[in-house]
Amino acid sequence: MNKFTFKKTPIKNLKLVKKEPIKDKRGFFNRLYCYDKFEKVMGGKIVRQINMSFTIKKGTVRGLHFQKKPCLETKIVYCLRGEVWDVVVDLRKGSPTFLHYHSEILNRDNNKSCLIPDGFAHGFQTLTSDCEMLYLHTADYNKNFEGAINVVDPKIGINWPLRITELSERDGNIPFLPDNFKGLEL
């Protein structure tokens, strides 16, 4: 079976996952998740929900979304089609990288995914049209505990690689973080 390599990023506990597919003349087989391989890096949490998104237009931004306590979630995100600039923001109270972000280019061919721990906001910008993303979550979505950060909040200072061409009305109307925002309790 193919194997997973978990690589550290500059932000503690945020991991880049590299998969090695099995290839032959027919194409490839790629395992996306195996509890035995992810158990340690996910602290024994299990996947409870799987979601998929399809984004039509290049330059679209989705995010930056997160869940608050008691619905904190670890996510694994994959790009199945197209290419995205994937972004995570550290919202953990007291973290030395609080409000810092990390980005990775994800696409089917580079076999990368991000393992995003509790306490992070997540979003992405499509670098191509017709992008499909797959999300594995360790908690069920709960509207009462959802949170979001404005994608152009100056406190985060994300330098999006393309001009933002599309943004949902909801995401576009998120207020900037207040000056007294101290982060998420884990």
N, C-alpha and C positions, 0 to 999 in steps of 0.2 A: 504494500500500500504506500501511497505517497506520504511524505513526512512534513511536519510543520517546524519552522524555525521561528522562535520568538526573539525579536531584536529590541533592545532598549532604545528609547528616544530621549531627548534632553529633558523630558518631563517625567518625573518619577511615576511608575506604574502604568504609564501609557506605553503600549507595545505595538510594534509593527509585526505583523504575521506574514511570513513568506511560506508559500506552499510550493511543493515540487510535484507537478502532475506527472502521471504516467502517460507517456506518449507512444504511439505506434502509427502505422500507416493509415489507420482509420480516423485518427484524431487524438483525443486525450481523455483521461479520466482524472477528475480533480475532486478530492474530498474537501469539503468546506469546513466541516466541524467534526470533532471526535471528542466526546467527553473525557476519555482517558488522557488525551493530549492537552486539553484545555483546563482540566480540573484544578491543577496547581495554580496557574496564572489567573484563574477566575475565582480563586478562594473557595472552591467547591460549589459555586453557584451553578444552577442549571438554566438552560435556555427554556423560557416559558412562552415566548411569542416570536413569530417570524413575520416580517413585513417586507414589502417590496414597493419601490417607487419607479415610475417612468417619467422622465423629463424630456420634453420635446425640443426645447430651444437652447442652443449654445449660449453661454453666458448667464443662464438662470442660476439663482442662488436659492437654496433651501436651508433653513436653519436660522439661528443657532438654538437648538432645542435641548431641553434636559428635563429630568423628573426630580422633584424634591422628596425629602424624607416624608413618609415612610416608604415611598415608591422609588427610591434610588435604583438605578439600573446600570449594569455593565452591558455594553453593546459590542458586537462584532459587525463591522460593515464591509461589504464587498461591492465592487463594481463589476457587473456581469456583462454590460455592453456599453460602449462609448468610453469616455475618459472624464474623470472628475478631479478637481483639486479639493481634497478632503481636509476639513479643518476641525480641530478640537481645542476647546478653551478650558483651562484649569480653573474651576470655581471652588476648589476645596479650601475651606476656611483654614488659615494658618499655613498653607502650603508655600514653600519658598518660590514656587512658580505661579502663584495666584495671579489670575488674569492674563497669563502668558498663553500664547497659542502655538500649536504645532500643526504643520500641514504636510500632506503626502499626495502625490499623484497616484490615483488608483485606476487601473483598467484591467481587462481580462488577461491581457498578454503578460503583464509584469507579475501576476500572481501574488500581489500584495493585498493585505487587508489591515484594518486597524482594530485593535482590541482596546476599547475605551472603558476605563474603570468608572465606578461610581464617582459623582461629583464633577463631571465634565459636561460642557455643552458641545453639541455636534452640529455641523452643517457642511455643505459643499457647494462648489460652483461647477457647472458643466463646462468642460473644455471642448466638447463636441455636441452635436445634436443627437437626440435619441439615446439617452442614457438610462440604463436600468441599474438600480441599486437594490441590494438585499441586506436586511438588517436582522440580526439575531439579538433578542433582548432577554435579560434575566428577570425582568419584572413585567407584569401586565401594565399596559398604558392606563393611566388614571388622570382624567381631565382636571380633577380637583388639585392635583399635585404637579401639573405641568408648569414649566417655566421656559423663558426664552430671552435671548439677548438680541438687541438690534444689530444687524450685520455690519453696520457702519458706526457702531459706538466708538467714540474716540478713546475711551478708556482701554479698549482692546487694541484698536489700531490695525485691524486686518488689512493687508494690502492685497486685495483681490486681483488675480492675474488678468482678468478681462473686465471690461465695462459690464456692469450688471444690467442684463437685458430684461429679465423677468424676476419678480419677487411677489409672493402672495401679499394680498392686502393686509392680512393678519401680521405677517412678518415685517412688513413695511411700517406698521403702526406701533411697533413695540417701542416704548420709551427707552432712552439711554439709562444705564445703570445709575442709581443715585450715588452721591458722594459717600454716603454712609454704608454702602454695600460691603459686607464683611465676608461673604462667601457662604457656601453650603456646609452645614454640619453633617458629618458622615455617621 
